[in-house]
Amino acid sequence: MSLKDQISEDIKAAMKAKDKVRLETVRSIKKVILEKETSVRPSGQDALTEEQEIEVLTQLAKQRRDSIEQYQQAGRADLVETETQELAILEEYLPAQLSDEEVEAVIDGLIAKVGASSPKDMGKVMGPAMKELKGKADGAKVQALVKAKLGG
């Protein structure tokens, strides 16, 4: 079942369950996916690839994390709770996130592969790291680990 079909089913289930937060969140996911599909149509593509779907979901999850951080700084516990619930629902559609140890192992392998040894080599590692870890690990976490390993 494609992500779009799964989301349509989940909208129906949330409506039946009268789960307002899930319904709003899943509808917002569907809206963004439809907008992205519309934007790729001129290039001759009818539907999003799985990679593009993950990219959309990752972007939405990042927006929620940023909002949570800002609301925490502003002391808005009510909004933090809503965003946290929405983030949890979004993460159900994303591939399982790798553990810190797994991310570290990938980074160690890439550092050895490209021969990086100093903070100046960060760009050589970050490109391949983000390509390999896309959708599987938070970009900020990857960047912090690469920086720490290269002595940055």
N, CA, C and O atoms as a GROMACS GRO file, in nm:
protein
  608
    1MET      N    1   0.085  -0.118   0.000
    1MET     CA    2   0.000   0.000   0.000
    1MET      C    3   0.089   0.124   0.000
    1MET      O    4   0.182   0.136   0.080
    2SER      N    5   0.060   0.216  -0.091
    2SER     CA    6   0.140   0.338  -0.098
    2SER      C    7   0.112   0.426   0.024
    2SER      O    8   0.012   0.409   0.093
    3LEU      N    9   0.200   0.519   0.048
    3LEU     CA   10   0.184   0.610   0.162
    3LEU      C   11   0.055   0.688   0.148
    3LEU      O   12  -0.017   0.708   0.247
    4LYS      N   13   0.024   0.733   0.028
    4LYS     CA   14  -0.097   0.812   0.006
    4LYS      C   15  -0.222   0.729   0.040
    4LYS      O   16  -0.316   0.780   0.102
    5ASP      N   17  -0.224   0.603  -0.002
    5ASP     CA   18  -0.336   0.515   0.030
    5ASP      C   19  -0.346   0.491   0.180
    5ASP      O   20  -0.454   0.492   0.238
    6GLN      N   21  -0.231   0.468   0.242
    6GLN     CA   22  -0.226   0.445   0.387
    6GLN      C   23  -0.282   0.567   0.461
    6GLN      O   24  -0.358   0.553   0.556
    7ILE      N   25  -0.244   0.684   0.417
    7ILE     CA   26  -0.291   0.807   0.482
    7ILE      C   27  -0.442   0.823   0.464
    7ILE      O   28  -0.512   0.864   0.557
    8SER      N   29  -0.493   0.791   0.346
    8SER     CA   30  -0.638   0.799   0.324
    8SER      C   31  -0.712   0.704   0.418
    8SER      O   32  -0.815   0.740   0.474
    9GLU      N   33  -0.659   0.584   0.435
    9GLU     CA   34  -0.719   0.487   0.528
    9GLU      C   35  -0.713   0.540   0.671
    9GLU      O   36  -0.809   0.527   0.747
   10ASP      N   37  -0.600   0.599   0.707
   10ASP     CA   38  -0.583   0.650   0.843
   10ASP      C   39  -0.675   0.770   0.871
   10ASP      O   40  -0.719   0.790   0.984
   11ILE      N   41  -0.704   0.848   0.768
   11ILE     CA   42  -0.798   0.960   0.784
   11ILE      C   43  -0.937   0.904   0.818
   11ILE      O   44  -1.004   0.953   0.909
   12LYS      N   45  -0.978   0.801   0.744
   12LYS     CA   46  -1.108   0.739   0.771
   12LYS      C   47  -1.113   0.682   0.913
   12LYS      O   48  -1.211   0.700   0.985
   13ALA      N   49  -1.006   0.613   0.953
   13ALA     CA   50  -1.002   0.552   1.086
   13ALA      C   51  -1.006   0.659   1.195
   13ALA      O   52  -1.074   0.642   1.296
   14ALA      N   53  -0.934   0.769   1.175
   14ALA     CA   54  -0.932   0.877   1.274
   14ALA      C   55  -1.068   0.945   1.283
   14ALA      O   56  -1.110   0.987   1.391
   15MET      N   57  -1.138   0.956   1.170
   15MET     CA   58  -1.273   1.016   1.171
   15MET      C   59  -1.368   0.926   1.249
   15MET      O   60  -1.449   0.974   1.329
   16LYS      N   61  -1.359   0.796   1.225
   16LYS     CA   62  -1.445   0.701   1.296
   16LYS      C   63  -1.417   0.701   1.446
   16LYS      O   64  -1.508   0.692   1.528
   17ALA      N   65  -1.287   0.712   1.481
   17ALA     CA   66  -1.247   0.710   1.622
   17ALA      C   67  -1.265   0.846   1.690
   17ALA      O   68  -1.250   0.859   1.811
   18LYS      N   69  -1.298   0.947   1.609
   18LYS     CA   70  -1.313   1.084   1.658
   18LYS      C   71  -1.184   1.133   1.727
   18LYS      O   72  -1.188   1.201   1.829
   19ASP      N   73  -1.072   1.095   1.669
   19ASP     CA   74  -0.940   1.134   1.719
   19ASP      C   75  -0.898   1.261   1.645
   19ASP      O   76  -0.840   1.255   1.536
   20LYS      N   77  -0.928   1.376   1.708
   20LYS     CA   78  -0.910   1.506   1.643
   20LYS      C   79  -0.763   1.534   1.608
   20LYS      O   80  -0.734   1.579   1.497
   21VAL      N   81  -0.672   1.509   1.700
   21VAL     CA   82  -0.529   1.539   1.675
   21VAL      C   83  -0.476   1.454   1.561
   21VAL      O   84  -0.410   1.505   1.471
   22ARG      N   85  -0.506   1.324   1.564
   22ARG     CA   86  -0.459   1.235   1.457
   22ARG      C   87  -0.520   1.276   1.323
   22ARG      O   88  -0.451   1.280   1.221
   23LEU      N   89  -0.649   1.308   1.323
   23LEU     CA   90  -0.716   1.347   1.200
   23LEU      C   91  -0.652   1.471   1.139
   23LEU      O   92  -0.622   1.474   1.020
   24GLU      N   93  -0.630   1.574   1.221
   24GLU     CA   94  -0.570   1.698   1.172
   24GLU      C   95  -0.428   1.674   1.121
   24GLU      O   96  -0.388   1.727   1.018
   25THR      N   97  -0.352   1.593   1.195
   25THR     CA   98  -0.214   1.566   1.157
   25THR      C   99  -0.207   1.489   1.026
   25THR      O  100  -0.130   1.524   0.936
   26VAL      N  101  -0.288   1.384   1.014
   26VAL     CA  102  -0.285   1.302   0.893
   26VAL      C  103  -0.336   1.382   0.773
   26VAL      O  104  -0.285   1.368   0.662
   27ARG      N  105  -0.436   1.466   0.795
   27ARG     CA  106  -0.484   1.552   0.685
   27ARG      C  107  -0.374   1.649   0.641
   27ARG      O  108  -0.359   1.674   0.522
   28SER      N  109  -0.298   1.702   0.737
   28SER     CA  110  -0.190   1.795   0.699
   28SER      C  111  -0.082   1.722   0.620
   28SER      O  112  -0.023   1.778   0.528
   29ILE      N  113  -0.055   1.596   0.656
   29ILE     CA  114   0.044   1.516   0.582
   29ILE      C  115  -0.007   1.497   0.438
   29ILE      O  116   0.069   1.516   0.342
   30LYS      N  117  -0.134   1.461   0.424
   30LYS     CA  118  -0.191   1.439   0.292
   30LYS      C  119  -0.184   1.566   0.208
   30LYS      O  120  -0.152   1.561   0.089
   31LYS      N  121  -0.213   1.679   0.270
   31LYS     CA  122  -0.210   1.807   0.200
   31LYS      C  123  -0.070   1.836   0.144
   31LYS      O  124  -0.055   1.875   0.029
   32VAL      N  125   0.032   1.815   0.227
   32VAL     CA  126   0.169   1.843   0.183
   32VAL      C  127   0.211   1.746   0.073
   32VAL      O  128   0.279   1.785  -0.021
   33ILE      N  129   0.171   1.620   0.085
   33ILE     CA  130   0.205   1.521  -0.019
   33ILE      C  131   0.138   1.559  -0.151
   33ILE      O  132   0.200   1.551  -0.257
   34LEU      N  133   0.012   1.599  -0.146
   34LEU     CA  134  -0.058   1.640  -0.268
   34LEU      C  135   0.007   1.763  -0.331
   34LEU      O  136   0.020   1.772  -0.453
   35GLU      N  137   0.050   1.858  -0.246
   35GLU     CA  138   0.118   1.977  -0.298
   35GLU      C  139   0.249   1.939  -0.365
   35GLU      O  140   0.282   1.991  -0.472
   36LYS      N  141   0.324   1.848  -0.302
   36LYS     CA  142   0.452   1.805  -0.359
   36LYS      C  143   0.428   1.731  -0.492
   36LYS      O  144   0.502   1.750  -0.588
   37GLU      N  145   0.324   1.646  -0.495
   37GLU     CA  146   0.292   1.576  -0.621
   37GLU      C  147   0.261   1.676  -0.732
   37GLU      O  148   0.306   1.658  -0.846
   38THR      N  149   0.185   1.778  -0.699
   38THR     CA  150   0.151   1.881  -0.798
   38THR      C  151   0.277   1.951  -0.848
   38THR      O  152   0.287   1.984  -0.966
   39SER      N  153   0.372   1.973  -0.759
   39SER     CA  154   0.494   2.043  -0.798
   39SER      C  155   0.585   1.959  -0.887
   39SER      O  156   0.664   2.015  -0.963
   40VAL      N  157   0.576   1.825  -0.879
   40VAL     CA  158   0.662   1.740  -0.963
   40VAL      C  159   0.597   1.700  -1.095
   40VAL      O  160   0.663   1.645  -1.182
   41ARG      N  161   0.468   1.727  -1.110
   41ARG     CA  162   0.398   1.688  -1.234
   41ARG      C  163   0.457   1.750  -1.360
   41ARG      O  164   0.467   1.682  -1.462
   42PRO      N  165   0.497   1.878  -1.358
   42PRO     CA  166   0.554   1.936  -1.481
   42PRO      C  167   0.676   1.860  -1.533
   42PRO      O  168   0.708   1.866  -1.652
   43SER      N  169   0.744   1.788  -1.445
   43SER     CA  170   0.862   1.713  -1.489
   43SER      C  171   0.823   1.575  -1.542
   43SER      O  172   0.910   1.493  -1.572
   44GLY      N  173   0.692   1.549  -1.555
   44GLY     CA  174   0.646   1.424  -1.612
   44GLY      C  175   0.626   1.312  -1.511
   44GLY      O  176   0.604   1.197  -1.549
   45GLN      N  177   0.634   1.344  -1.386
   45GLN     CA  178   0.621   1.243  -1.280
   45GLN      C  179   0.478   1.247  -1.225
   45GLN      O  180   0.430   1.353  -1.185
   46ASP      N  181   0.410   1.133  -1.223
   46ASP     CA  182   0.271   1.128  -1.177
   46ASP      C  183   0.259   1.125  -1.025
   46ASP      O  184   0.176   1.194  -0.967
   47ALA      N  185   0.343   1.044  -0.962
   47ALA     CA  186   0.335   1.028  -0.816
   47ALA      C  187   0.475   1.044  -0.757
   47ALA      O  188   0.576   1.038  -0.828
   48LEU      N  189   0.478   1.063  -0.627
   48LEU     CA  190   0.605   1.078  -0.558
   48LEU      C  191   0.674   0.943  -0.543
   48LEU      O  192   0.608   0.840  -0.527
   49THR      N  193   0.806   0.944  -0.549
   49THR     CA  194   0.881   0.823  -0.520
   49THR      C  195   0.883   0.805  -0.369
   49THR      O  196   0.852   0.898  -0.294
   50GLU      N  197   0.918   0.686  -0.325
   50GLU     CA  198   0.925   0.661  -0.181
   50GLU      C  199   1.024   0.757  -0.115
   50GLU      O  200   1.001   0.805  -0.004
   51GLU      N  201   1.134   0.783  -0.184
   51GLU     CA  202   1.236   0.875  -0.130
   51GLU      C  203   1.178   1.016  -0.112
   51GLU      O  204   1.204   1.082  -0.012
   52GLN      N  205   1.099   1.061  -0.210
   52GLN     CA  206   1.038   1.194  -0.200
   52GLN      C  207   0.935   1.199  -0.087
   52GLN      O  208   0.922   1.300  -0.019
   53GLU      N  209   0.861   1.089  -0.068
   53GLU     CA  210   0.765   1.084   0.042
   53GLU      C  211   0.836   1.094   0.176
   53GLU      O  212   0.792   1.167   0.265
   54ILE      N  213   0.945   1.022   0.190
   54ILE     CA  214   1.023   1.027   0.314
   54ILE      C  215   1.079   1.166   0.336
   54ILE      O  216   1.082   1.216   0.449
   55GLU      N  217   1.123   1.229   0.229
   55GLU     CA  218   1.175   1.366   0.236
   55GLU      C  219   1.068   1.462   0.290
   55GLU      O  220   1.097   1.546   0.375
   56VAL      N  221   0.945   1.449   0.240
   56VAL     CA  222   0.834   1.533   0.285
   56VAL      C  223   0.807   1.510   0.433
   56VAL      O  224   0.793   1.604   0.511
   57LEU      N  225   0.799   1.382   0.472
   57LEU     CA  226   0.771   1.348   0.612
   57LEU      C  227   0.883   1.396   0.704
   57LEU      O  228   0.856   1.444   0.815
   58THR      N  229   1.006   1.381   0.660
   58THR     CA  230   1.120   1.426   0.740
   58THR      C  231   1.114   1.576   0.761
   58THR      O  232   1.141   1.626   0.871
   59GLN      N  233   1.078   1.648   0.657
   59GLN     CA  234   1.066   1.794   0.665
   59GLN      C  235   0.956   1.833   0.765
   59GLN      O  236   0.976   1.924   0.846
   60LEU      N  237   0.843   1.764   0.759
   60LEU     CA  238   0.734   1.792   0.853
   60LEU      C  239   0.775   1.762   0.997
   60LEU      O  240   0.743   1.838   1.088
   61ALA      N  241   0.847   1.652   1.016
   61ALA     CA  242   0.893   1.615   1.150
   61ALA      C  243   0.991   1.719   1.203
   61ALA      O  244   0.988   1.756   1.321
   62LYS      N  245   1.080   1.766   1.115
   62LYS     CA  246   1.177   1.868   1.156
   62LYS      C  247   1.104   1.996   1.198
   62LYS      O  248   1.142   2.060   1.296
   63GLN      N  249   1.001   2.034   1.123
   63GLN     CA  250   0.924   2.153   1.158
   63GLN      C  251   0.861   2.136   1.297
   63GLN      O  252   0.860   2.231   1.376
   64ARG      N  253   0.809   2.017   1.326
   64ARG     CA  254   0.749   1.993   1.458
   64ARG      C  255   0.855   2.003   1.568
   64ARG      O  256   0.830   2.063   1.673
   65ARG      N  257   0.974   1.945   1.544
   65ARG     CA  258   1.080   1.951   1.645
   65ARG      C  259   1.122   2.096   1.672
   65ARG      O  260   1.143   2.135   1.787
   66ASP      N  261   1.134   2.174   1.565
   66ASP     CA  262   1.170   2.315   1.580
   66ASP      C  263   1.063   2.390   1.660
   66ASP      O  264   1.094   2.472   1.746
   67SER      N  265   0.937   2.361   1.629
   67SER     CA  266   0.826   2.426   1.700
   67SER      C  267   0.828   2.389   1.847
   67SER      O  268   0.807   2.474   1.934
   68ILE      N  269   0.852   2.262   1.876
   68ILE     CA  270   0.856   2.216   2.016
   68ILE      C  271   0.964   2.293   2.092
   68ILE      O  272   0.941   2.340   2.203
   69GLU      N  273   1.080   2.306   2.030
   69GLU     CA  274   1.191   2.378   2.093
   69GLU      C  275   1.153   2.524   2.120
   69GLU      O  276   1.179   2.576   2.229
   70GLN      N  277   1.092   2.589   2.022
   70GLN     CA  278   1.054   2.729   2.038
   70GLN      C  279   0.945   2.745   2.143
   70GLN      O  280   0.948   2.839   2.222
   71TYR      N  281   0.848   2.654   2.145
   71TYR     CA  282   0.741   2.663   2.244
   71TYR      C  283   0.793   2.637   2.385
   71TYR      O  284   0.746   2.697   2.482
   72GLN      N  285   0.892   2.548   2.396
   72GLN     CA  286   0.951   2.523   2.528
   72GLN      C  287   1.021   2.649   2.579
   72GLN      O  288   1.009   2.684   2.696
   73GLN      N  289   1.092   2.716   2.491
   73GLN     CA  290   1.162   2.839   2.530
   73GLN      C  291   1.062   2.948   2.569
   73GLN      O  292   1.092   3.032   2.654
   74ALA      N  293   0.945   2.946   2.506
   74ALA     CA  294   0.843   3.046   2.535
   74ALA      C  295   0.756   3.006   2.655
   74ALA      O  296   0.671   3.084   2.699
   75GLY      N  297   0.776   2.884   2.706
   75GLY     CA  298   0.699   2.838   2.821
   75GLY      C  299   0.556   2.801   2.787
   75GLY      O  300   0.468   2.812   2.873
   76ARG      N  301   0.530   2.758   2.665
   76ARG     CA  302   0.394   2.722   2.622
   76ARG      C  303   0.378   2.571   2.625
   76ARG      O  304   0.384   2.505   2.520
   77ALA      N  305   0.358   2.515   2.743
   77ALA     CA  306   0.346   2.370   2.760
   77ALA      C  307   0.229   2.312   2.681
   77ALA      O  308   0.238   2.199   2.632
   78ASP      N  309   0.119   2.387   2.667
   78ASP     CA  310   0.004   2.338   2.592
   78ASP      C  311   0.039   2.313   2.445
   78ASP      O  312   0.000   2.212   2.387
   79LEU      N  313   0.113   2.406   2.386
   79LEU     CA  314   0.152   2.392   2.246
   79LEU      C  315   0.260   2.285   2.230
   79LEU      O  316   0.263   2.215   2.128
   80VAL      N  317   0.348   2.273   2.329
   80VAL     CA  318   0.451   2.169   2.325
   80VAL      C  319   0.384   2.032   2.319
   80VAL      O  320   0.425   1.945   2.243
   81GLU      N  321   0.280   2.014   2.401
   81GLU     CA  322   0.210   1.886   2.406
   81GLU      C  323   0.144   1.853   2.271
   81GLU      O  324   0.154   1.740   2.223
   82THR      N  325   0.079   1.951   2.210
   82THR     CA  326   0.014   1.929   2.081
   82THR      C  327   0.116   1.893   1.974
   82THR      O  328   0.097   1.797   1.899
   83GLU      N  329   0.225   1.968   1.967
   83GLU     CA  330   0.329   1.942   1.867
   83GLU      C  331   0.394   1.805   1.890
   83GLU      O  332   0.427   1.735   1.794
   84THR      N  333   0.412   1.767   2.017
   84THR     CA  334   0.472   1.637   2.050
   84THR      C  335   0.381   1.524   2.002
   84THR      O  336   0.429   1.424   1.948
   85GLN      N  337   0.250   1.539   2.022
   85GLN     CA  338   0.155   1.438   1.975
   85GLN      C  339   0.159   1.428   1.822
   85GLN      O  340   0.157   1.317   1.767
   86GLU      N  341   0.165   1.542   1.755
   86GLU     CA  342   0.170   1.542   1.608
   86GLU      C  343   0.300   1.478   1.559
   86GLU      O  344   0.299   1.405   1.460
   87LEU      N  345   0.410   1.506   1.626
   87LEU     CA  346   0.539   1.449   1.589
   87LEU      C  347   0.535   1.297   1.602
   87LEU      O  348   0.585   1.226   1.515
   88ALA      N  349   0.475   1.247   1.709
   88ALA     CA  350   0.465   1.102   1.729
   88ALA      C  351   0.387   1.037   1.615
   88ALA      O  352   0.423   0.929   1.568
   89ILE      N  353   0.280   1.103   1.572
   89ILE     CA  354   0.199   1.050   1.461
   89ILE      C  355   0.280   1.052   1.331
   89ILE      O  356   0.277   0.955   1.254
   90LEU      N  357   0.352   1.160   1.306
   90LEU     CA  358   0.436   1.170   1.186
   90LEU      C  359   0.542   1.061   1.183
   90LEU      O  360   0.568   1.002   1.078
   91GLU      N  361   0.602   1.034   1.298
   91GLU     CA  362   0.710   0.936   1.305
   91GLU      C  363   0.661   0.794   1.275
   91GLU      O  364   0.741   0.707   1.241
   92GLU      N  365   0.530   0.770   1.287
   92GLU     CA  366   0.475   0.639   1.252
   92GLU      C  367   0.492   0.610   1.103
   92GLU      O  368   0.500   0.494   1.062
   93TYR      N  369   0.498   0.714   1.022
   93TYR     CA  370   0.510   0.698   0.877
   93TYR      C  371   0.655   0.698   0.829
   93TYR      O  372   0.683   0.659   0.716
   94LEU      N  373   0.745   0.742   0.914
   94LEU     CA  374   0.887   0.747   0.878
   94LEU      C  375   0.954   0.613   0.903
   94LEU      O  376   0.910   0.536   0.988
   95PRO      N  377   1.061   0.584   0.830
   95PRO     CA  378   1.137   0.462   0.859
   95PRO      C  379   1.193   0.472   1.001
   95PRO      O  380   1.214   0.582   1.052
   96ALA      N  381   1.217   0.358   1.063
   96ALA     CA  382   1.271   0.358   1.199
   96ALA      C  383   1.404   0.434   1.201
   96ALA      O  384   1.488   0.418   1.113
   97GLN      N  385   1.419   0.517   1.302
   97GLN     CA  386   1.542   0.595   1.316
   97GLN      C  387   1.653   0.504   1.369
   97GLN      O  388   1.630   0.417   1.453
   98LEU      N  389   1.773   0.526   1.319
   98LEU     CA  390   1.888   0.448   1.365
   98LEU      C  391   1.928   0.495   1.505
   98LEU      O  392   1.907   0.610   1.542
   99SER      N  393   1.985   0.403   1.580
   99SER     CA  394   2.033   0.439   1.714
   99SER      C  395   2.160   0.523   1.698
   99SER      O  396   2.220   0.527   1.591
  100ASP      N  397   2.201   0.589   1.807
  100ASP     CA  398   2.324   0.669   1.803
  100ASP      C  399   2.444   0.584   1.764
  100ASP      O  400   2.531   0.628   1.689
  101GLU      N  401   2.446   0.461   1.815
  101GLU     CA  402   2.559   0.371   1.785
  101GLU      C  403   2.564   0.336   1.637
  101GLU      O  404   2.671   0.333   1.577
  102GLU      N  405   2.446   0.311   1.577
  102GLU     CA  406   2.441   0.278   1.435
  102GLU      C  407   2.483   0.397   1.349
  102GLU      O  408   2.554   0.381   1.250
  103VAL      N  409   2.439   0.516   1.387
  103VAL     CA  410   2.478   0.637   1.314
  103VAL      C  411   2.628   0.658   1.325
  103VAL      O  412   2.696   0.690   1.227
  104GLU      N  413   2.679   0.639   1.446
  104GLU     CA  414   2.824   0.653   1.468
  104GLU      C  415   2.903   0.555   1.382
  104GLU      O  416   3.007   0.592   1.326
  105ALA      N  417   2.856   0.432   1.371
  105ALA     CA  418   2.925   0.331   1.291
  105ALA      C  419   2.929   0.372   1.143
  105ALA      O  420   3.032   0.357   1.077
  106VAL      N  421   2.820   0.425   1.092
  106VAL     CA  422   2.815   0.471   0.952
  106VAL      C  423   2.914   0.586   0.933
  106VAL      O  424   2.989   0.588   0.835
  107ILE      N  425   2.914   0.680   1.027
  107ILE     CA  426   3.004   0.796   1.017
  107ILE      C  427   3.149   0.752   1.024
  107ILE      O  428   3.232   0.799   0.946
  108ASP      N  429   3.180   0.661   1.116
  108ASP     CA  430   3.318   0.610   1.128
  108ASP      C  431   3.362   0.547   0.995
  108ASP      O  432   3.474   0.569   0.949
  109GLY      N  433   3.274   0.469   0.935
  109GLY     CA  434   3.305   0.405   0.807
  109GLY      C  435   3.330   0.507   0.697
  109GLY      O  436   3.423   0.492   0.617
  110LEU      N  437   3.248   0.612   0.693
  110LEU     CA  438   3.264   0.716   0.590
  110LEU      C  439   3.392   0.796   0.612
  110LEU      O  440   3.460   0.832   0.516
  111ILE      N  441   3.424   0.826   0.738
  111ILE     CA  442   3.547   0.900   0.767
  111ILE      C  443   3.667   0.821   0.719
  111ILE      O  444   3.759   0.877   0.659
  112ALA      N  445   3.667   0.690   0.745
  112ALA     CA  446   3.777   0.605   0.700
  112ALA      C  447   3.781   0.597   0.546
  112ALA      O  448   3.888   0.599   0.486
  113LYS      N  449   3.663   0.588   0.486
  113LYS     CA  450   3.653   0.574   0.339
  113LYS      C  451   3.707   0.697   0.266
  113LYS      O  452   3.779   0.683   0.168
  114VAL      N  453   3.672   0.817   0.315
  114VAL     CA  454   3.717   0.938   0.246
  114VAL      C  455   3.851   0.990   0.299
  114VAL      O  456   3.908   1.083   0.243
  115GLY      N  457   3.900   0.930   0.406
  115GLY     CA  458   4.029   0.970   0.461
  115GLY      C  459   4.024   1.105   0.532
  115GLY      O  460   4.122   1.179   0.530
  116ALA      N  461   3.912   1.136   0.594
  116ALA     CA  462   3.898   1.264   0.665
  116ALA      C  463   3.973   1.259   0.796
  116ALA      O  464   3.973   1.156   0.865
  117SER      N  465   4.039   1.371   0.830
  117SER     CA  466   4.116   1.372   0.954
  117SER      C  467   4.104   1.501   1.034
  117SER      O  468   4.145   1.506   1.150
  118SER      N  469   4.050   1.604   0.973
  118SER     CA  470   4.041   1.732   1.044
  118SER      C  471   3.906   1.798   1.017
  118SER      O  472   3.832   1.756   0.928
  119PRO      N  473   3.874   1.902   1.094
  119PRO     CA  474   3.747   1.973   1.071
  119PRO      C  475   3.731   2.027   0.928
  119PRO      O  476   3.619   2.048   0.882
  120LYS      N  477   3.844   2.050   0.860
  120LYS     CA  478   3.837   2.099   0.721
  120LYS      C  479   3.776   1.995   0.627
  120LYS      O  480   3.724   2.029   0.521
  121ASP      N  481   3.782   1.868   0.668
  121ASP     CA  482   3.729   1.759   0.585
  121ASP      C  483   3.581   1.732   0.611
  121ASP      O  484   3.526   1.635   0.558
  122MET      N  485   3.516   1.815   0.691
  122MET     CA  486   3.378   1.790   0.729
  122MET      C  487   3.286   1.779   0.607
  122MET      O  488   3.197   1.693   0.604
  123GLY      N  489   3.306   1.863   0.509
  123GLY     CA  490   3.223   1.860   0.388
  123GLY      C  491   3.234   1.729   0.312
  123GLY      O  492   3.137   1.682   0.255
  124LYS      N  493   3.355   1.670   0.312
  124LYS     CA  494   3.377   1.542   0.245
  124LYS      C  495   3.295   1.430   0.309
  124LYS      O  496   3.255   1.335   0.243
  125VAL      N  497   3.270   1.443   0.439
  125VAL     CA  498   3.199   1.340   0.513
  125VAL      C  499   3.048   1.367   0.515
  125VAL      O  500   2.968   1.274   0.502
  126MET      N  501   3.010   1.494   0.532
  126MET     CA  502   2.868   1.527   0.548
  126MET      C  503   2.782   1.491   0.426
  126MET      O  504   2.671   1.441   0.442
  127GLY      N  505   2.833   1.516   0.307
  127GLY     CA  506   2.755   1.485   0.186
  127GLY      C  507   2.716   1.338   0.180
  127GLY      O  508   2.598   1.304   0.175
  128PRO      N  509   2.817   1.249   0.180
  128PRO     CA  510   2.784   1.105   0.176
  128PRO      C  511   2.706   1.059   0.300
  128PRO      O  512   2.621   0.970   0.289
  129ALA      N  513   2.734   1.118   0.415
  129ALA     CA  514   2.664   1.078   0.538
  129ALA      C  515   2.515   1.111   0.527
  129ALA      O  516   2.430   1.027   0.560
  130MET      N  517   2.483   1.230   0.482
  130MET     CA  518   2.342   1.268   0.472
  130MET      C  519   2.271   1.187   0.364
  130MET      O  520   2.153   1.156   0.376
  131LYS      N  521   2.343   1.152   0.258
  131LYS     CA  522   2.283   1.071   0.152
  131LYS      C  523   2.249   0.931   0.207
  131LYS      O  524   2.141   0.878   0.181
  132GLU      N  525   2.343   0.874   0.281
  132GLU     CA  526   2.324   0.739   0.334
  132GLU      C  527   2.224   0.735   0.450
  132GLU      O  528   2.152   0.636   0.467
  133LEU      N  529   2.219   0.841   0.530
  133LEU     CA  530   2.135   0.841   0.650
  133LEU      C  531   2.004   0.917   0.632
  133LEU      O  532   1.930   0.935   0.728
  134LYS      N  533   1.974   0.960   0.510
  134LYS     CA  534   1.853   1.039   0.484
  134LYS      C  535   1.728   0.965   0.533
  134LYS      O  536   1.702   0.851   0.494
  135GLY      N  537   1.652   1.032   0.617
  135GLY     CA  538   1.530   0.974   0.669
  135GLY      C  539   1.551   0.875   0.782
  135GLY      O  540   1.455   0.830   0.845
  136LYS      N  541   1.677   0.840   0.809
  136LYS     CA  542   1.706   0.741   0.912
  136LYS      C  543   1.767   0.803   1.037
  136LYS      O  544   1.772   0.740   1.142
  137ALA      N  545   1.814   0.928   1.024
  137ALA     CA  546   1.875   0.997   1.137
  137ALA      C  547   1.857   1.148   1.120
  137ALA      O  548   1.851   1.198   1.008
  138ASP      N  549   1.849   1.218   1.232
  138ASP     CA  550   1.832   1.363   1.231
  138ASP      C  551   1.961   1.429   1.182
  138ASP      O  552   2.070   1.396   1.229
  139GLY      N  553   1.948   1.520   1.087
  139GLY     CA  554   2.064   1.587   1.028
  139GLY      C  555   2.150   1.660   1.129
  139GLY      O  556   2.273   1.659   1.118
  140ALA      N  557   2.087   1.723   1.228
  140ALA     CA  558   2.163   1.795   1.331
  140ALA      C  559   2.247   1.698   1.413
  140ALA      O  560   2.360   1.729   1.450
  141LYS      N  561   2.191   1.581   1.441
  141LYS     CA  562   2.265   1.479   1.517
  141LYS      C  563   2.385   1.430   1.436
  141LYS      O  564   2.495   1.413   1.490
  142VAL      N  565   2.363   1.406   1.306
  142VAL     CA  566   2.471   1.360   1.218
  142VAL      C  567   2.582   1.464   1.215
  142VAL      O  568   2.700   1.431   1.227
  143GLN      N  569   2.543   1.590   1.198
  143GLN     CA  570   2.642   1.698   1.190
  143GLN      C  571   2.723   1.707   1.319
  143GLN      O  572   2.845   1.723   1.316
  144ALA      N  573   2.655   1.697   1.434
  144ALA     CA  574   2.725   1.706   1.562
  144ALA      C  575   2.822   1.590   1.579
  144ALA      O  576   2.933   1.610   1.628
  145LEU      N  577   2.783   1.470   1.538
  145LEU     CA  578   2.872   1.354   1.550
  145LEU      C  579   2.993   1.366   1.459
  145LEU      O  580   3.105   1.335   1.499
  146VAL      N  581   2.971   1.412   1.336
  146VAL     CA  582   3.083   1.429   1.241
  146VAL      C  583   3.180   1.533   1.296
  146VAL      O  584   3.301   1.514   1.294
  147LYS      N  585   3.124   1.644   1.345
  147LYS     CA  586   3.206   1.751   1.400
  147LYS      C  587   3.290   1.700   1.517
  147LYS      O  588   3.410   1.729   1.526
  148ALA      N  589   3.228   1.625   1.607
  148ALA     CA  590   3.298   1.572   1.725
  148ALA      C  591   3.409   1.475   1.682
  148ALA      O  592   3.519   1.478   1.737
  149LYS      N  593   3.381   1.390   1.584
  149LYS     CA  594   3.479   1.290   1.541
  149LYS      C  595   3.598   1.353   1.468
  149LYS      O  596   3.709   1.300   1.471
  150LEU      N  597   3.573   1.467   1.401
  150LEU     CA  598   3.682   1.532   1.328
  150LEU      C  599   3.750   1.640   1.411
  150LEU      O  600   3.834   1.714   1.361
  151GLY      N  601   3.712   1.648   1.538
  151GLY     CA  602   3.776   1.744   1.628
  151GLY      C  603   3.731   1.887   1.607
  151GLY      O  604   3.807   1.981   1.628
  152GLY      N  605   3.606   1.904   1.564
  152GLY     CA  606   3.555   2.037   1.536
  152GLY      C  607   3.494   2.100   1.649
  152GLY      O  608   3.447   2.213   1.639
   0.00000   0.00000   0.00000
